[in-house]
């Protein structure tokens, strides 16, 4: 199934949940690695801002799978390595801190990745 890119809909519940998930994952990572409480360190804040920007520009929006299974790689190589590091640490801990978000993220990862319409 090919899809045309959709205009971003930041108010769609799926996209709100994606933003919330990445925010919590970065918070968990920063607290565990940098000892922060309530505020992110500058590096983690910069990473979170970058991840949210990439999410807002995703051509699939609410039809997307998880970024790791996507056919398009939006992240720069260094940021892609960083997101893997953050997800690897935060993923299991998200299940404890925010089980509903963790289950939704796992379920979203089971989605079949959409493809872009080549004519678009």
Backbone bond lengths (Angstrom), bond angles and torsions (degrees), N, CA, C in turn:
res aa  C-N    CA-C-N  psi(-1)  N-CA   C-N-CA  omega(-1)  CA-C   N-CA-C  phi
1 X - - - 1.444 - - 1.528 108.48 -
2 X 1.316 117.17 122.24 1.452 120.83 177.33 1.510 109.41 -98.69
3 X 1.305 114.93 149.54 1.464 119.77 -176.39 1.509 109.58 -130.70
4 X 1.308 116.42 146.12 1.449 121.42 171.63 1.522 107.70 -85.90
5 X 1.328 116.95 145.28 1.465 117.91 177.40 1.524 110.80 -58.70
6 X 1.305 115.17 141.39 1.456 120.93 -179.96 1.520 109.31 -102.95
7 X 1.325 116.40 147.60 1.465 116.32 173.24 1.521 108.60 -64.78
8 X 1.318 117.15 141.86 1.469 119.20 -178.94 1.523 112.22 -57.64
9 X 1.310 115.44 137.19 1.458 121.64 175.91 1.519 107.17 -124.00
10 X 1.340 117.13 84.39 1.466 119.78 -175.11 1.525 113.70 -64.70
11 X 1.320 117.30 -14.50 1.461 119.84 -178.35 1.527 112.95 -92.38
12 X 1.315 117.83 -3.83 1.460 119.95 177.52 1.527 108.54 -65.00
13 X 1.322 117.08 139.19 1.471 120.69 -174.84 1.523 112.03 -60.42
14 X 1.301 117.91 -32.27 1.468 120.90 178.83 1.529 110.47 -65.96
15 X 1.320 117.02 -41.29 1.458 120.45 -179.08 1.533 111.02 -72.74
16 X 1.311 116.78 -36.33 1.473 119.80 174.74 1.524 110.25 -60.69
17 X 1.339 116.09 -42.64 1.463 120.67 179.81 1.529 110.69 -66.35
18 X 1.316 117.37 -38.79 1.470 120.40 177.63 1.529 110.77 -61.81
19 X 1.335 116.69 -43.74 1.469 120.26 178.47 1.526 110.62 -63.39
20 X 1.310 116.01 -41.70 1.468 120.33 179.75 1.531 110.41 -64.59
21 X 1.330 116.94 -40.93 1.467 121.03 -179.09 1.516 111.05 -63.59
22 X 1.329 117.98 -49.21 1.467 119.84 -178.79 1.529 110.31 -64.93
23 X 1.322 116.84 -36.25 1.463 120.37 178.51 1.522 110.83 -62.73
24 X 1.324 117.30 -47.59 1.464 120.04 179.19 1.520 111.31 -65.00
25 X 1.321 117.58 -38.88 1.465 120.02 -179.45 1.527 111.09 -64.00
26 X 1.320 117.12 -42.05 1.462 119.81 178.10 1.526 110.03 -67.32
27 X 1.321 117.28 -39.66 1.468 120.55 177.33 1.533 111.04 -59.55
28 X 1.324 116.42 -45.60 1.465 121.02 -179.82 1.522 110.13 -62.89
29 X 1.311 116.65 -43.94 1.464 121.22 -179.59 1.526 111.27 -63.05
30 X 1.326 116.52 -47.47 1.453 120.72 -177.38 1.536 111.02 -64.07
31 X 1.305 115.95 -42.91 1.466 119.58 178.91 1.528 110.62 -62.53
32 X 1.335 117.00 -41.75 1.453 120.88 -178.22 1.518 114.37 -73.34
33 X 1.320 117.14 -33.04 1.466 120.12 -176.07 1.526 114.47 -100.80
34 X 1.308 116.56 -26.99 1.467 119.20 -175.02 1.524 112.65 -119.24
35 X 1.325 116.89 1.26 1.462 120.64 175.49 1.516 114.96 68.83
36 X 1.309 117.08 21.45 1.467 119.78 -179.56 1.523 110.17 -81.63
37 X 1.301 115.04 153.71 1.467 121.57 177.34 1.524 107.82 -138.02
38 X 1.325 116.63 110.76 1.463 120.49 176.96 1.514 114.96 88.97
39 X 1.304 118.12 -29.72 1.474 122.31 178.43 1.511 108.68 -127.53
40 X 1.324 115.32 145.36 1.454 119.94 177.33 1.520 110.37 -85.30
41 X 1.321 116.20 151.11 1.461 119.80 171.72 1.534 107.34 -69.33
42 X 1.313 118.64 162.63 1.472 120.73 -177.76 1.534 113.82 -57.58
43 X 1.335 118.18 -38.87 1.461 120.89 -179.75 1.528 111.43 -65.74
44 X 1.321 116.68 -44.01 1.461 120.33 179.91 1.527 111.12 -69.61
45 X 1.324 117.06 -35.77 1.462 120.33 176.74 1.531 109.93 -63.35
46 X 1.320 116.16 -42.70 1.461 120.97 178.75 1.537 110.21 -63.01
47 X 1.325 116.38 -43.27 1.459 120.05 178.03 1.521 111.36 -63.14
48 X 1.326 116.73 -45.27 1.472 120.33 179.91 1.520 110.74 -60.97
49 X 1.323 117.27 -43.56 1.466 120.58 178.29 1.531 110.92 -60.17
50 X 1.326 116.31 -42.09 1.458 121.19 178.75 1.534 110.59 -63.49
51 X 1.336 117.41 -46.60 1.459 121.89 -179.24 1.529 111.15 -62.05
52 X 1.328 117.04 -41.46 1.467 120.29 178.96 1.527 111.16 -67.71
53 X 1.325 117.15 -35.94 1.464 120.69 176.34 1.523 110.24 -63.88
54 X 1.327 116.98 -46.02 1.466 120.23 179.82 1.519 109.95 -63.04
55 X 1.312 117.38 -39.85 1.464 121.24 179.01 1.522 110.70 -63.37
56 X 1.320 117.14 -40.47 1.464 120.13 -179.44 1.524 111.99 -66.92
57 X 1.332 117.26 -23.03 1.464 120.97 -179.40 1.523 113.03 -98.81
58 X 1.303 117.65 4.83 1.462 121.17 -179.37 1.525 110.08 -60.38
59 X 1.331 117.84 126.81 1.463 119.54 -178.85 1.526 113.34 -71.42
60 X 1.319 118.33 -16.52 1.458 121.20 -177.64 1.516 113.34 -91.80
61 X 1.329 116.55 -24.97 1.458 123.12 179.97 1.522 111.56 48.62
62 X 1.343 118.21 -125.97 1.466 119.90 -171.95 1.529 113.57 -69.16
63 X 1.313 118.83 -7.93 1.469 121.51 178.25 1.532 111.67 -93.00
64 X 1.317 116.83 0.71 1.460 121.14 -173.64 1.520 113.62 -72.67
65 X 1.308 114.11 156.30 1.458 121.80 169.08 1.532 105.88 -92.35
66 X 1.307 117.88 -167.10 1.466 119.16 173.79 1.528 107.96 -72.11
67 X 1.308 116.89 154.29 1.469 121.40 -176.19 1.528 112.13 -60.50
68 X 1.308 117.34 -32.23 1.458 120.87 -179.79 1.516 113.77 -64.75
69 X 1.325 117.69 -23.10 1.456 121.15 -179.59 1.526 112.51 -104.93
70 X 1.300 117.07 3.76 1.456 121.52 -175.26 1.530 111.34 -72.41
71 X 1.324 115.93 148.83 1.462 121.47 177.38 1.527 112.07 -78.95
72 X 1.315 116.83 -17.53 1.463 122.48 177.44 1.523 107.30 -107.12
73 X 1.314 116.50 136.64 1.462 119.53 178.51 1.523 108.32 -109.88
74 X 1.316 115.25 98.87 1.468 122.73 -174.75 1.523 113.20 -77.48
75 X 1.320 116.71 -25.98 1.456 120.67 -173.84 1.525 111.11 -81.97
76 X 1.319 116.26 142.30 1.463 121.29 171.09 1.530 106.73 -63.46
77 X 1.345 117.99 153.46 1.475 119.54 -176.54 1.527 114.21 -54.03
78 X 1.329 118.76 -40.94 1.464 119.56 -179.48 1.520 111.32 -68.53
79 X 1.312 116.82 -36.93 1.474 120.44 178.49 1.531 110.66 -73.82
80 X 1.324 116.67 -30.33 1.460 120.23 176.75 1.530 109.83 -64.00
81 X 1.329 116.21 -41.19 1.464 120.50 176.61 1.526 110.10 -64.98
82 X 1.321 116.57 -38.77 1.466 120.95 179.60 1.529 111.15 -65.50
83 X 1.336 117.19 -43.08 1.463 119.39 -179.59 1.527 110.53 -65.32
84 X 1.311 117.24 -36.39 1.472 119.29 176.16 1.527 110.84 -61.33
85 X 1.326 115.16 -43.57 1.468 120.54 -179.64 1.527 110.30 -62.81
86 X 1.319 117.03 -45.83 1.468 121.90 -179.85 1.523 110.51 -63.71
87 X 1.329 117.03 -46.33 1.472 120.96 -177.51 1.531 111.31 -66.84
88 X 1.309 115.98 -39.56 1.471 119.32 -179.48 1.531 110.77 -61.78
89 X 1.321 116.52 -39.24 1.457 120.40 179.56 1.534 110.94 -77.31
90 X 1.320 116.63 -47.17 1.462 121.49 -170.81 1.513 114.70 -80.44
91 X 1.319 117.21 -28.90 1.465 120.74 -176.10 1.516 113.81 -51.64
92 X 1.341 117.87 -57.01 1.463 118.70 179.85 1.531 112.89 -63.59
93 X 1.318 116.82 -33.46 1.471 120.54 -179.10 1.527 111.67 -75.22
94 X 1.317 116.45 -25.99 1.462 119.85 177.35 1.529 109.97 -62.96
95 X 1.308 116.30 -33.97 1.464 120.81 178.64 1.529 111.53 -59.90
96 X 1.324 117.07 -33.27 1.463 121.93 179.40 1.537 110.50 -80.80
97 X 1.336 116.32 -46.39 1.463 121.31 -174.43 1.527 113.61 -79.28
98 X 1.336 117.01 -37.51 1.466 121.84 -176.56 1.526 108.99 -143.67
99 X 1.341 116.92 72.71 1.468 120.28 -173.48 1.527 113.94 -58.76
100 X 1.314 117.95 -35.73 1.465 119.65 -179.24 1.523 110.78 -64.73
101 X 1.334 116.83 -45.25 1.464 119.98 178.01 1.522 110.75 -63.29
102 X 1.325 117.04 -39.94 1.468 120.54 179.79 1.526 110.72 -62.91
103 X 1.307 116.82 -42.32 1.468 119.93 179.66 1.527 111.30 -67.56
104 X 1.329 117.06 -40.79 1.464 120.02 176.23 1.531 110.44 -61.91
105 X 1.325 116.83 -41.40 1.463 120.79 -179.96 1.536 110.26 -64.18
106 X 1.319 116.76 -41.93 1.461 120.68 177.42 1.534 110.38 -63.81
107 X 1.302 116.43 -41.78 1.464 120.78 179.59 1.534 110.42 -65.51
108 X 1.318 116.56 -42.22 1.464 120.76 178.54 1.529 110.75 -62.34
109 X 1.317 116.59 -33.16 1.457 120.74 178.34 1.516 113.26 -67.03
110 X 1.312 116.44 -17.51 1.460 120.87 178.01 1.522 112.19 -86.87
111 X 1.326 116.76 -8.28 1.463 120.20 177.85 1.519 110.17 -65.70
112 X 1.322 115.40 148.15 1.459 119.80 174.57 1.528 107.76 -76.01
113 X 1.324 117.56 131.22 1.472 119.09 -179.22 1.526 110.89 -64.96
114 X 1.329 118.09 129.19 1.463 120.24 175.86 1.522 110.16 -72.56
115 X 1.314 116.49 162.80 1.458 121.25 176.05 1.520 108.74 -117.55
116 X 1.310 114.94 153.42 1.461 120.08 178.40 1.518 109.83 -83.46
117 X 1.304 115.66 145.99 1.460 121.52 174.08 1.527 106.95 -72.77
118 X 1.321 117.74 123.01 1.468 121.20 -175.86 1.526 112.58 -65.28
119 X 1.318 117.46 -23.27 1.467 120.79 179.37 1.519 112.25 -77.54
120 X 1.327 117.24 -15.89 1.457 120.49 -174.99 1.505 112.05 -76.99
